[in-house]
Each structure stands twice: as structure tokens, then as C-alpha cells.
Amino acid sequence: MATRLEKLLQQEKKLKARIAAVKARERTKKRKDETRLKILVGSMVITEHFKAGTLAELREQLEKYLKRDFDRRVLYVLDEMIADSKIEE
């Protein structure tokens, strides 16, 4: 037969596990929200540079900002956008 203290300790253990699970869900949601914000800001910046005709300047800034070759590999997308915008002129 479990004593009152043992029951309370079991409840405490379960409660701590539930708290940890809620905290983990909140951290995950925050990371997803931060990622979504970065995507939206990036979209806005690209759109504004496209409208202003300054995609080449944006590409130069990114070239300086990005340190890893892995990240720089996606700059071809901007290169294509720059080339396409020159064709439309």
C-alpha cells in the first residue's frame, strides 16, 4: 500500500512530465513561428528589391552576409530572377 507521500511523489513526477511536454510544445511552436517570420520577411525584401530593380545589390549583400557555401548555393535563384528581370525590360 502506497503511503500518502509516495502518492504525492508520483503525482509530482507526472506533473513535471506534463510541464516538460508543454514547454517542449511551446519551444517548437516558437521555432516554427520564427521560421515563418523569416520566410515572410525574406519574401517582402525580395519583392521590394525586385520592384526597385535592385536584386543585384541584394545578391551582393547576401554574398557578403552568408558564410557557408551550403547557404550560398541558393543564390542561383536570385541570379535567375535578375536574368529574367533583364529580359522583361
Secondary structure, 3 states (H helix, E strand, C coil): CCCHHHHHHHHHHHHHHHHHHHHHHHHHHHHHHHHHHHHHHHHHHHHHHHHHCCHHHHHHHHHHHCCCHHHHCCHHHHHHHHHHHHHHC
